[in-house]
């Protein structure tokens, strides 16, 4: 399945809008579409932040197929860091 994700980001006062098409697994989509697409959008936003040089970026709006708003879902996603098991 193909979906179009649109992001509106504020990078240090500069507003940006991007659209991208992504292939989504039908199996994962059927289980929880907003969450699965939210993860794809989060990964894409992280790539955009890297392109901006890591500057402070605020997520304004994230939608998929121009009608499904997943802004709050994407804002709630954060990376899971592995446990630190160093001896010191």
mmCIF file as gemmi writes it, N, C-alpha and C atoms, coordinates in Angstrom:
data_model
loop_
_atom_site.group_PDB
_atom_site.id
_atom_site.type_symbol
_atom_site.label_atom_id
_atom_site.label_alt_id
_atom_site.label_comp_id
_atom_site.label_asym_id
_atom_site.label_entity_id
_atom_site.label_seq_id
_atom_site.pdbx_PDB_ins_code
_atom_site.Cartn_x
_atom_site.Cartn_y
_atom_site.Cartn_z
_atom_site.occupancy
_atom_site.B_iso_or_equiv
_atom_site.pdbx_formal_charge
_atom_site.auth_seq_id
_atom_site.auth_asym_id
_atom_site.pdbx_PDB_model_num
ATOM 1 N N . UNK Axp A 1 ? 0.839 -1.17 0 1 0 ? 1 A 1
ATOM 2 C CA . UNK Axp A 1 ? 0 0 0 1 0 ? 1 A 1
ATOM 3 C C . UNK Axp A 1 ? 0.89 1.241 0 1 0 ? 1 A 1
ATOM 4 N N . UNK Axp A 2 ? 0.449 2.259 -0.695 1 0 ? 2 A 1
ATOM 5 C CA . UNK Axp A 2 ? 1.213 3.496 -0.8 1 0 ? 2 A 1
ATOM 6 C C . UNK Axp A 2 ? 0.448 4.618 -0.101 1 0 ? 2 A 1
ATOM 7 N N . UNK Axp A 3 ? 1.146 5.376 0.747 1 0 ? 3 A 1
ATOM 8 C CA . UNK Axp A 3 ? 0.534 6.523 1.427 1 0 ? 3 A 1
ATOM 9 C C . UNK Axp A 3 ? 1.397 7.76 1.196 1 0 ? 3 A 1
ATOM 10 N N . UNK Axp A 4 ? 0.759 8.913 1.258 1 0 ? 4 A 1
ATOM 11 C CA . UNK Axp A 4 ? 1.46 10.19 1.127 1 0 ? 4 A 1
ATOM 12 C C . UNK Axp A 4 ? 1.483 10.839 2.505 1 0 ? 4 A 1
ATOM 13 N N . UNK Axp A 5 ? 2.694 11.103 3.003 1 0 ? 5 A 1
ATOM 14 C CA . UNK Axp A 5 ? 2.859 11.748 4.303 1 0 ? 5 A 1
ATOM 15 C C . UNK Axp A 5 ? 3.272 13.196 4.063 1 0 ? 5 A 1
ATOM 16 N N . UNK Axp A 6 ? 2.601 14.119 4.763 1 0 ? 6 A 1
ATOM 17 C CA . UNK Axp A 6 ? 2.933 15.535 4.661 1 0 ? 6 A 1
ATOM 18 C C . UNK Axp A 6 ? 3.368 16.034 6.036 1 0 ? 6 A 1
ATOM 19 N N . UNK Axp A 7 ? 4.493 16.741 6.078 1 0 ? 7 A 1
ATOM 20 C CA . UNK Axp A 7 ? 4.986 17.295 7.336 1 0 ? 7 A 1
ATOM 21 C C . UNK Axp A 7 ? 5.097 18.81 7.225 1 0 ? 7 A 1
ATOM 22 N N . UNK Axp A 8 ? 4.703 19.491 8.3 1 0 ? 8 A 1
ATOM 23 C CA . UNK Axp A 8 ? 4.929 20.932 8.446 1 0 ? 8 A 1
ATOM 24 C C . UNK Axp A 8 ? 5.815 21.094 9.666 1 0 ? 8 A 1
ATOM 25 N N . UNK Axp A 9 ? 7.014 21.638 9.443 1 0 ? 9 A 1
ATOM 26 C CA . UNK Axp A 9 ? 7.99 21.794 10.518 1 0 ? 9 A 1
ATOM 27 C C . UNK Axp A 9 ? 8.41 23.253 10.646 1 0 ? 9 A 1
ATOM 28 N N . UNK Axp A 10 ? 8.719 23.664 11.865 1 0 ? 10 A 1
ATOM 29 C CA . UNK Axp A 10 ? 9.25 24.993 12.144 1 0 ? 10 A 1
ATOM 30 C C . UNK Axp A 10 ? 10.683 24.802 12.621 1 0 ? 10 A 1
ATOM 31 N N . UNK Axp A 11 ? 11.635 25.208 11.785 1 0 ? 11 A 1
ATOM 32 C CA . UNK Axp A 11 ? 13.045 25.087 12.129 1 0 ? 11 A 1
ATOM 33 C C . UNK Axp A 11 ? 13.598 26.475 12.398 1 0 ? 11 A 1
ATOM 34 N N . UNK Axp A 12 ? 13.709 26.794 13.676 1 0 ? 12 A 1
ATOM 35 C CA . UNK Axp A 12 ? 14.226 28.092 14.118 1 0 ? 12 A 1
ATOM 36 C C . UNK Axp A 12 ? 13.566 29.257 13.378 1 0 ? 12 A 1
ATOM 37 N N . UNK Axp A 13 ? 12.224 29.245 13.333 1 0 ? 13 A 1
ATOM 38 C CA . UNK Axp A 13 ? 11.482 30.336 12.719 1 0 ? 13 A 1
ATOM 39 C C . UNK Axp A 13 ? 11.22 30.181 11.238 1 0 ? 13 A 1
ATOM 40 N N . UNK Axp A 14 ? 11.794 29.186 10.607 1 0 ? 14 A 1
ATOM 41 C CA . UNK Axp A 14 ? 11.593 28.951 9.185 1 0 ? 14 A 1
ATOM 42 C C . UNK Axp A 14 ? 10.616 27.787 9.004 1 0 ? 14 A 1
ATOM 43 N N . UNK Axp A 15 ? 9.464 28.079 8.402 1 0 ? 15 A 1
ATOM 44 C CA . UNK Axp A 15 ? 8.443 27.051 8.201 1 0 ? 15 A 1
ATOM 45 C C . UNK Axp A 15 ? 8.754 26.252 6.935 1 0 ? 15 A 1
ATOM 46 N N . UNK Axp A 16 ? 8.552 24.946 7.02 1 0 ? 16 A 1
ATOM 47 C CA . UNK Axp A 16 ? 8.785 24.086 5.87 1 0 ? 16 A 1
ATOM 48 C C . UNK Axp A 16 ? 7.683 23.058 5.728 1 0 ? 16 A 1
ATOM 49 N N . UNK Axp A 17 ? 7.331 22.749 4.49 1 0 ? 17 A 1
ATOM 50 C CA . UNK Axp A 17 ? 6.316 21.747 4.196 1 0 ? 17 A 1
ATOM 51 C C . UNK Axp A 17 ? 6.915 20.75 3.219 1 0 ? 17 A 1
ATOM 52 N N . UNK Axp A 18 ? 6.773 19.477 3.511 1 0 ? 18 A 1
ATOM 53 C CA . UNK Axp A 18 ? 7.268 18.431 2.614 1 0 ? 18 A 1
ATOM 54 C C . UNK Axp A 18 ? 6.229 17.341 2.482 1 0 ? 18 A 1
ATOM 55 N N . UNK Axp A 19 ? 6.197 16.742 1.285 1 0 ? 19 A 1
ATOM 56 C CA . UNK Axp A 19 ? 5.345 15.586 1.027 1 0 ? 19 A 1
ATOM 57 C C . UNK Axp A 19 ? 6.224 14.468 0.497 1 0 ? 19 A 1
ATOM 58 N N . UNK Axp A 20 ? 5.884 13.248 0.89 1 0 ? 20 A 1
ATOM 59 C CA . UNK Axp A 20 ? 6.62 12.088 0.404 1 0 ? 20 A 1
ATOM 60 C C . UNK Axp A 20 ? 5.711 10.88 0.32 1 0 ? 20 A 1
ATOM 61 N N . UNK Axp A 21 ? 5.979 10.002 -0.653 1 0 ? 21 A 1
ATOM 62 C CA . UNK Axp A 21 ? 5.215 8.761 -0.811 1 0 ? 21 A 1
ATOM 63 C C . UNK Axp A 21 ? 5.995 7.62 -0.194 1 0 ? 21 A 1
ATOM 64 N N . UNK Axp A 22 ? 5.29 6.769 0.543 1 0 ? 22 A 1
ATOM 65 C CA . UNK Axp A 22 ? 5.923 5.652 1.229 1 0 ? 22 A 1
ATOM 66 C C . UNK Axp A 22 ? 5.123 4.382 1.001 1 0 ? 22 A 1
ATOM 67 N N . UNK Axp A 23 ? 5.839 3.27 0.823 1 0 ? 23 A 1
ATOM 68 C CA . UNK Axp A 23 ? 5.188 1.964 0.737 1 0 ? 23 A 1
ATOM 69 C C . UNK Axp A 23 ? 5.02 1.427 2.149 1 0 ? 23 A 1
ATOM 70 N N . UNK Axp A 24 ? 3.816 0.999 2.466 1 0 ? 24 A 1
ATOM 71 C CA . UNK Axp A 24 ? 3.472 0.535 3.799 1 0 ? 24 A 1
ATOM 72 C C . UNK Axp A 24 ? 3.013 -0.916 3.719 1 0 ? 24 A 1
ATOM 73 N N . UNK Axp A 25 ? 3.452 -1.729 4.667 1 0 ? 25 A 1
ATOM 74 C CA . UNK Axp A 25 ? 3.026 -3.125 4.752 1 0 ? 25 A 1
ATOM 75 C C . UNK Axp A 25 ? 1.532 -3.198 5.07 1 0 ? 25 A 1
ATOM 76 N N . UNK Axp A 26 ? 0.785 -3.948 4.268 1 0 ? 26 A 1
ATOM 77 C CA . UNK Axp A 26 ? -0.652 -4.097 4.514 1 0 ? 26 A 1
ATOM 78 C C . UNK Axp A 26 ? -0.925 -4.737 5.867 1 0 ? 26 A 1
ATOM 79 N N . UNK Axp A 27 ? -0.108 -5.693 6.257 1 0 ? 27 A 1
ATOM 80 C CA . UNK Axp A 27 ? -0.3 -6.394 7.527 1 0 ? 27 A 1
ATOM 81 C C . UNK Axp A 27 ? -0.196 -5.425 8.704 1 0 ? 27 A 1
ATOM 82 N N . UNK Axp A 28 ? 0.869 -4.637 8.735 1 0 ? 28 A 1
ATOM 83 C CA . UNK Axp A 28 ? 1.054 -3.669 9.82 1 0 ? 28 A 1
ATOM 84 C C . UNK Axp A 28 ? -0.01 -2.572 9.768 1 0 ? 28 A 1
ATOM 85 N N . UNK Axp A 29 ? -0.379 -2.171 8.555 1 0 ? 29 A 1
ATOM 86 C CA . UNK Axp A 29 ? -1.37 -1.113 8.388 1 0 ? 29 A 1
ATOM 87 C C . UNK Axp A 29 ? -2.714 -1.519 8.986 1 0 ? 29 A 1
ATOM 88 N N . UNK Axp A 30 ? -3.105 -2.754 8.783 1 0 ? 30 A 1
ATOM 89 C CA . UNK Axp A 30 ? -4.398 -3.229 9.284 1 0 ? 30 A 1
ATOM 90 C C . UNK Axp A 30 ? -4.434 -3.292 10.805 1 0 ? 30 A 1
ATOM 91 N N . UNK Axp A 31 ? -3.281 -3.556 11.442 1 0 ? 31 A 1
ATOM 92 C CA . UNK Axp A 31 ? -3.246 -3.661 12.902 1 0 ? 31 A 1
ATOM 93 C C . UNK Axp A 31 ? -3.496 -2.309 13.566 1 0 ? 31 A 1
ATOM 94 N N . UNK Axp A 32 ? -2.774 -1.285 13.142 1 0 ? 32 A 1
ATOM 95 C CA . UNK Axp A 32 ? -2.92 0.056 13.724 1 0 ? 32 A 1
ATOM 96 C C . UNK Axp A 32 ? -2.349 1.07 12.734 1 0 ? 32 A 1
ATOM 97 N N . UNK Axp A 33 ? -3.16 1.562 11.805 1 0 ? 33 A 1
ATOM 98 C CA . UNK Axp A 33 ? -2.633 2.411 10.729 1 0 ? 33 A 1
ATOM 99 C C . UNK Axp A 33 ? -1.968 3.701 11.205 1 0 ? 33 A 1
ATOM 100 N N . UNK Axp A 34 ? -2.59 4.41 12.142 1 0 ? 34 A 1
ATOM 101 C CA . UNK Axp A 34 ? -2.011 5.687 12.58 1 0 ? 34 A 1
ATOM 102 C C . UNK Axp A 34 ? -0.656 5.493 13.249 1 0 ? 34 A 1
ATOM 103 N N . UNK Axp A 35 ? -0.532 4.473 14.074 1 0 ? 35 A 1
ATOM 104 C CA . UNK Axp A 35 ? 0.73 4.225 14.776 1 0 ? 35 A 1
ATOM 105 C C . UNK Axp A 35 ? 1.828 3.827 13.793 1 0 ? 35 A 1
ATOM 106 N N . UNK Axp A 36 ? 1.53 2.907 12.885 1 0 ? 36 A 1
ATOM 107 C CA . UNK Axp A 36 ? 2.536 2.424 11.939 1 0 ? 36 A 1
ATOM 108 C C . UNK Axp A 36 ? 2.994 3.545 11.009 1 0 ? 36 A 1
ATOM 109 N N . UNK Axp A 37 ? 2.053 4.319 10.494 1 0 ? 37 A 1
ATOM 110 C CA . UNK Axp A 37 ? 2.423 5.438 9.62 1 0 ? 37 A 1
ATOM 111 C C . UNK Axp A 37 ? 3.119 6.526 10.437 1 0 ? 37 A 1
ATOM 112 N N . UNK Axp A 38 ? 2.73 6.686 11.695 1 0 ? 38 A 1
ATOM 113 C CA . UNK Axp A 38 ? 3.399 7.644 12.577 1 0 ? 38 A 1
ATOM 114 C C . UNK Axp A 38 ? 4.871 7.322 12.757 1 0 ? 38 A 1
ATOM 115 N N . UNK Axp A 39 ? 5.195 6.034 12.87 1 0 ? 39 A 1
ATOM 116 C CA . UNK Axp A 39 ? 6.597 5.622 12.991 1 0 ? 39 A 1
ATOM 117 C C . UNK Axp A 39 ? 7.36 5.971 11.723 1 0 ? 39 A 1
ATOM 118 N N . UNK Axp A 40 ? 6.761 5.693 10.556 1 0 ? 40 A 1
ATOM 119 C CA . UNK Axp A 40 ? 7.406 6.056 9.282 1 0 ? 40 A 1
ATOM 120 C C . UNK Axp A 40 ? 7.614 7.567 9.201 1 0 ? 40 A 1
ATOM 121 N N . UNK Axp A 41 ? 6.611 8.338 9.621 1 0 ? 41 A 1
ATOM 122 C CA . UNK Axp A 41 ? 6.717 9.798 9.587 1 0 ? 41 A 1
ATOM 123 C C . UNK Axp A 41 ? 7.808 10.281 10.54 1 0 ? 41 A 1
ATOM 124 N N . UNK Axp A 42 ? 7.887 9.691 11.731 1 0 ? 42 A 1
ATOM 125 C CA . UNK Axp A 42 ? 8.918 10.066 12.709 1 0 ? 42 A 1
ATOM 126 C C . UNK Axp A 42 ? 10.313 9.832 12.127 1 0 ? 42 A 1
ATOM 127 N N . UNK Axp A 43 ? 10.519 8.672 11.502 1 0 ? 43 A 1
ATOM 128 C CA . UNK Axp A 43 ? 11.825 8.373 10.894 1 0 ? 43 A 1
ATOM 129 C C . UNK Axp A 43 ? 12.152 9.384 9.805 1 0 ? 43 A 1
ATOM 130 N N . UNK Axp A 44 ? 11.158 9.748 9.008 1 0 ? 44 A 1
ATOM 131 C CA . UNK Axp A 44 ? 11.37 10.711 7.928 1 0 ? 44 A 1
ATOM 132 C C . UNK Axp A 44 ? 11.677 12.104 8.495 1 0 ? 44 A 1
ATOM 133 N N . UNK Axp A 45 ? 10.992 12.488 9.56 1 0 ? 45 A 1
ATOM 134 C CA . UNK Axp A 45 ? 11.256 13.78 10.203 1 0 ? 45 A 1
ATOM 135 C C . UNK Axp A 45 ? 12.676 13.81 10.765 1 0 ? 45 A 1
ATOM 136 N N . UNK Axp A 46 ? 13.144 12.702 11.326 1 0 ? 46 A 1
ATOM 137 C CA . UNK Axp A 46 ? 14.516 12.648 11.835 1 0 ? 46 A 1
ATOM 138 C C . UNK Axp A 46 ? 15.52 12.859 10.701 1 0 ? 46 A 1
ATOM 139 N N . UNK Axp A 47 ? 15.233 12.326 9.508 1 0 ? 47 A 1
ATOM 140 C CA . UNK Axp A 47 ? 16.102 12.563 8.348 1 0 ? 47 A 1
ATOM 141 C C . UNK Axp A 47 ? 16.085 14.042 7.966 1 0 ? 47 A 1
ATOM 142 N N . UNK Axp A 48 ? 14.903 14.659 8.016 1 0 ? 48 A 1
ATOM 143 C CA . UNK Axp A 48 ? 14.796 16.082 7.686 1 0 ? 48 A 1
ATOM 144 C C . UNK Axp A 48 ? 15.583 16.929 8.681 1 0 ? 48 A 1
ATOM 145 N N . UNK Axp A 49 ? 15.505 16.589 9.967 1 0 ? 49 A 1
ATOM 146 C CA . UNK Axp A 49 ? 16.245 17.329 10.991 1 0 ? 49 A 1
ATOM 147 C C . UNK Axp A 49 ? 17.745 17.208 10.743 1 0 ? 49 A 1
ATOM 148 N N . UNK Axp A 50 ? 18.2 16.028 10.334 1 0 ? 50 A 1
ATOM 149 C CA . UNK Axp A 50 ? 19.619 15.834 10.02 1 0 ? 50 A 1
ATOM 150 C C . UNK Axp A 50 ? 20.024 16.71 8.832 1 0 ? 50 A 1
ATOM 151 N N . UNK Axp A 51 ? 19.142 16.854 7.842 1 0 ? 51 A 1
ATOM 152 C CA . UNK Axp A 51 ? 19.424 17.714 6.692 1 0 ? 51 A 1
ATOM 153 C C . UNK Axp A 51 ? 19.535 19.179 7.11 1 0 ? 51 A 1
ATOM 154 N N . UNK Axp A 52 ? 18.774 19.581 8.13 1 0 ? 52 A 1
ATOM 155 C CA . UNK Axp A 52 ? 18.825 20.951 8.632 1 0 ? 52 A 1
ATOM 156 C C . UNK Axp A 52 ? 20.017 21.179 9.546 1 0 ? 52 A 1
ATOM 157 N N . UNK Axp A 53 ? 20.844 20.187 9.719 1 0 ? 53 A 1
ATOM 158 C CA . UNK Axp A 53 ? 22.03 20.33 10.561 1 0 ? 53 A 1
ATOM 159 C C . UNK Axp A 53 ? 21.736 20.164 12.041 1 0 ? 53 A 1
ATOM 160 N N . UNK Axp A 54 ? 20.635 19.49 12.367 1 0 ? 54 A 1
ATOM 161 C CA . UNK Axp A 54 ? 20.314 19.243 13.768 1 0 ? 54 A 1
ATOM 162 C C . UNK Axp A 54 ? 19.783 20.452 14.515 1 0 ? 54 A 1
ATOM 163 N N . UNK Axp A 55 ? 19.398 21.498 13.775 1 0 ? 55 A 1
ATOM 164 C CA . UNK Axp A 55 ? 18.866 22.692 14.44 1 0 ? 55 A 1
ATOM 165 C C . UNK Axp A 55 ? 17.537 22.383 15.126 1 0 ? 55 A 1
ATOM 166 N N . UNK Axp A 56 ? 17.178 23.209 16.092 1 0 ? 56 A 1
ATOM 167 C CA . UNK Axp A 56 ? 15.936 23.013 16.845 1 0 ? 56 A 1
ATOM 168 C C . UNK Axp A 56 ? 14.746 23.028 15.886 1 0 ? 56 A 1
ATOM 169 N N . UNK Axp A 57 ? 13.963 21.954 15.926 1 0 ? 57 A 1
ATOM 170 C CA . UNK Axp A 57 ? 12.84 21.79 15.01 1 0 ? 57 A 1
ATOM 171 C C . UNK Axp A 57 ? 11.586 21.435 15.792 1 0 ? 57 A 1
ATOM 172 N N . UNK Axp A 58 ? 10.5 22.116 15.474 1 0 ? 58 A 1
ATOM 173 C CA . UNK Axp A 58 ? 9.206 21.857 16.112 1 0 ? 58 A 1
ATOM 174 C C . UNK Axp A 58 ? 8.255 21.259 15.075 1 0 ? 58 A 1
ATOM 175 N N . UNK Axp A 59 ? 7.562 20.195 15.457 1 0 ? 59 A 1
ATOM 176 C CA . UNK Axp A 59 ? 6.584 19.566 14.572 1 0 ? 59 A 1
ATOM 177 C C . UNK Axp A 59 ? 5.281 20.349 14.683 1 0 ? 59 A 1
ATOM 178 N N . UNK Axp A 60 ? 4.823 20.912 13.569 1 0 ? 60 A 1
ATOM 179 C CA . UNK Axp A 60 ? 3.583 21.682 13.541 1 0 ? 60 A 1
ATOM 180 C C . UNK Axp A 60 ? 2.409 20.778 13.176 1 0 ? 60 A 1
ATOM 181 N N . UNK Axp A 61 ? 2.547 20.015 12.079 1 0 ? 61 A 1
ATOM 182 C CA . UNK Axp A 61 ? 1.46 19.142 11.64 1 0 ? 61 A 1
ATOM 183 C C . UNK Axp A 61 ? 2.021 17.989 10.823 1 0 ? 61 A 1
ATOM 184 N N . UNK Axp A 62 ? 1.422 16.814 11 1 0 ? 62 A 1
ATOM 185 C CA . UNK Axp A 62 ? 1.763 15.636 10.208 1 0 ? 62 A 1
ATOM 186 C C . UNK Axp A 62 ? 0.451 14.975 9.799 1 0 ? 62 A 1
ATOM 187 N N . UNK Axp A 63 ? 0.284 14.746 8.496 1 0 ? 63 A 1
ATOM 188 C CA . UNK Axp A 63 ? -0.914 14.073 8.003 1 0 ? 63 A 1
ATOM 189 C C . UNK Axp A 63 ? -0.515 12.985 7.021 1 0 ? 63 A 1
ATOM 190 N N . UNK Axp A 64 ? -1.423 12.025 6.843 1 0 ? 64 A 1
ATOM 191 C CA . UNK Axp A 64 ? -1.212 11.04 5.782 1 0 ? 64 A 1
ATOM 192 C C . UNK Axp A 64 ? -2.452 11.015 4.899 1 0 ? 64 A 1
ATOM 193 N N . UNK Axp A 65 ? -2.21 10.931 3.595 1 0 ? 65 A 1
ATOM 194 C CA . UNK Axp A 65 ? -3.247 11.007 2.562 1 0 ? 65 A 1
ATOM 195 C C . UNK Axp A 65 ? -4.118 12.257 2.712 1 0 ? 65 A 1
ATOM 196 N N . UNK Axp A 66 ? -3.529 13.329 3.2 1 0 ? 66 A 1
ATOM 197 C CA . UNK Axp A 66 ? -4.114 14.671 3.293 1 0 ? 66 A 1
ATOM 198 C C . UNK Axp A 66 ? -5.369 14.772 4.15 1 0 ? 66 A 1
ATOM 199 N N . UNK Axp A 67 ? -5.791 13.693 4.812 1 0 ? 67 A 1
ATOM 200 C CA . UNK Axp A 67 ? -7.017 13.788 5.602 1 0 ? 67 A 1
ATOM 201 C C . UNK Axp A 67 ? -6.88 13.229 7.013 1 0 ? 67 A 1
ATOM 202 N N . UNK Axp A 68 ? -5.848 12.45 7.275 1 0 ? 68 A 1
ATOM 203 C CA . UNK Axp A 68 ? -5.674 11.809 8.576 1 0 ? 68 A 1
ATOM 204 C C . UNK Axp A 68 ? -4.559 12.507 9.346 1 0 ? 68 A 1
ATOM 205 N N . UNK Axp A 69 ? -4.924 13.25 10.374 1 0 ? 69 A 1
ATOM 206 C CA . UNK Axp A 69 ? -3.95 14.001 11.167 1 0 ? 69 A 1
ATOM 207 C C . UNK Axp A 69 ? -3.342 13.088 12.236 1 0 ? 69 A 1
ATOM 208 N N . UNK Axp A 70 ? -2.012 12.915 12.185 1 0 ? 70 A 1
ATOM 209 C CA . UNK Axp A 70 ? -1.307 12.062 13.153 1 0 ? 70 A 1
ATOM 210 C C . UNK Axp A 70 ? -0.245 12.861 13.911 1 0 ? 70 A 1
ATOM 211 N N . UNK Axp A 71 ? -0.453 14.155 14.032 1 0 ? 71 A 1
ATOM 212 C CA . UNK Axp A 71 ? 0.528 15.019 14.687 1 0 ? 71 A 1
ATOM 213 C C . UNK Axp A 71 ? 0.825 14.565 16.107 1 0 ? 71 A 1
ATOM 214 N N . UNK Axp A 72 ? -0.207 14.327 16.898 1 0 ? 72 A 1
ATOM 215 C CA . UNK Axp A 72 ? 0 13.935 18.299 1 0 ? 72 A 1
ATOM 216 C C . UNK Axp A 72 ? 0.641 12.557 18.412 1 0 ? 72 A 1
ATOM 217 N N . UNK Axp A 73 ? 0.315 11.66 17.486 1 0 ? 73 A 1
ATOM 218 C CA . UNK Axp A 73 ? 0.93 10.325 17.494 1 0 ? 73 A 1
ATOM 219 C C . UNK Axp A 73 ? 2.428 10.453 17.269 1 0 ? 73 A 1
ATOM 220 N N . UNK Axp A 74 ? 2.819 11.251 16.273 1 0 ? 74 A 1
ATOM 221 C CA . UNK Axp A 74 ? 4.242 11.417 15.95 1 0 ? 74 A 1
ATOM 222 C C . UNK Axp A 74 ? 4.977 12.1 17.101 1 0 ? 74 A 1
ATOM 223 N N . UNK Axp A 75 ? 4.351 13.085 17.734 1 0 ? 75 A 1
ATOM 224 C CA . UNK Axp A 75 ? 4.994 13.772 18.859 1 0 ? 75 A 1
ATOM 225 C C . UNK Axp A 75 ? 5.208 12.843 20.048 1 0 ? 75 A 1
ATOM 226 N N . UNK Axp A 76 ? 4.374 11.802 20.164 1 0 ? 76 A 1
ATOM 227 C CA . UNK Axp A 76 ? 4.498 10.881 21.302 1 0 ? 76 A 1
ATOM 228 C C . UNK Axp A 76 ? 5.558 9.803 21.081 1 0 ? 76 A 1
ATOM 229 N N . UNK Axp A 77 ? 6.086 9.691 19.867 1 0 ? 77 A 1
ATOM 230 C CA . UNK Axp A 77 ? 7.098 8.672 19.558 1 0 ? 77 A 1
ATOM 231 C C . UNK Axp A 77 ? 8.475 9.194 19.944 1 0 ? 77 A 1
ATOM 232 N N . UNK Axp A 78 ? 9.261 8.346 20.56 1 0 ? 78 A 1
ATOM 233 C CA . UNK Axp A 78 ? 10.64 8.693 20.897 1 0 ? 78 A 1
ATOM 234 C C . UNK Axp A 78 ? 11.489 7.432 20.778 1 0 ? 78 A 1
ATOM 235 N N . UNK Axp A 79 ? 12.786 7.575 20.49 1 0 ? 79 A 1
ATOM 236 C CA . UNK Axp A 79 ? 13.638 6.392 20.321 1 0 ? 79 A 1
ATOM 237 C C . UNK Axp A 79 ? 13.85 5.658 21.636 1 0 ? 79 A 1
ATOM 238 N N . UNK Axp A 80 ? 13.928 4.351 21.55 1 0 ? 80 A 1
ATOM 239 C CA . UNK Axp A 80 ? 14.221 3.526 22.72 1 0 ? 80 A 1
ATOM 240 C C . UNK Axp A 80 ? 15.721 3.294 22.749 1 0 ? 80 A 1
ATOM 241 N N . UNK Axp A 81 ? 16.342 3.774 23.801 1 0 ? 81 A 1
ATOM 242 C CA . UNK Axp A 81 ? 17.787 3.634 23.937 1 0 ? 81 A 1
ATOM 243 C C . UNK Axp A 81 ? 18.099 2.313 24.639 1 0 ? 81 A 1
ATOM 244 N N . UNK Axp A 82 ? 19.133 1.606 24.177 1 0 ? 82 A 1
ATOM 245 C CA . UNK Axp A 82 ? 19.505 0.36 24.86 1 0 ? 82 A 1
ATOM 246 C C . UNK Axp A 82 ? 20.015 0.654 26.268 1 0 ? 82 A 1
ATOM 247 N N . UNK Axp A 83 ? 19.829 -0.32 27.149 1 0 ? 83 A 1
ATOM 248 C CA . UNK Axp A 83 ? 20.291 -0.135 28.52 1 0 ? 83 A 1
ATOM 249 C C . UNK Axp A 83 ? 21.809 -0.044 28.558 1 0 ? 83 A 1
ATOM 250 N N . UNK Axp A 84 ? 22.29 0.803 29.434 1 0 ? 84 A 1
ATOM 251 C CA . UNK Axp A 84 ? 23.725 0.99 29.597 1 0 ? 84 A 1
ATOM 252 C C . UNK Axp A 84 ? 24.224 -0.013 30.631 1 0 ? 84 A 1
ATOM 253 N N . UNK Axp A 85 ? 25.004 -0.997 30.18 1 0 ? 85 A 1
ATOM 254 C CA . UNK Axp A 85 ? 25.505 -2.009 31.108 1 0 ? 85 A 1
ATOM 255 C C . UNK Axp A 85 ? 27.024 -1.934 31.275 1 0 ? 85 A 1
ATOM 256 N N . UNK Axp A 86 ? 27.555 -0.744 31.112 1 0 ? 86 A 1
ATOM 257 C CA . UNK Axp A 86 ? 28.988 -0.572 31.283 1 0 ? 86 A 1
ATOM 258 C C . UNK Axp A 86 ? 29.362 -0.727 32.755 1 0 ? 86 A 1
ATOM 259 N N . UNK Axp A 87 ? 30.533 -1.278 33.048 1 0 ? 87 A 1
ATOM 260 C CA . UNK Axp A 87 ? 30.899 -1.543 34.436 1 0 ? 87 A 1
ATOM 261 C C . UNK Axp A 87 ? 31.306 -0.304 35.234 1 0 ? 87 A 1
ATOM 262 N N . UNK Axp A 88 ? 31.359 0.855 34.627 1 0 ? 88 A 1
ATOM 263 C CA . UNK Axp A 88 ? 31.777 2.051 35.361 1 0 ? 88 A 1
ATOM 264 C C . UNK Axp A 88 ? 30.726 3.12 35.324 1 0 ? 88 A 1
